[in-house]
């Protein structure tokens, strides 16, 4: 057992399959040891590019709930860019 998780179900409130699969996709990419820092930055830009506000907010809540600090930071930057009109 690692970090108190024995392999059962992790309940993340108000999160659907699409949100969770998006989080898993991001986590898999960011645990790829072959990916360079520059590759990850470019990938992250593409990853959040077409997310709408509703999906973005749900993904951010789920990432925060699961203590995904790096993903939350990325999503917060996307929101800031949207507010500035940079998309």
Helices and strands as residue ranges (DSSP letters): H 17-30, H 37-49, H 53-65, H 69-84
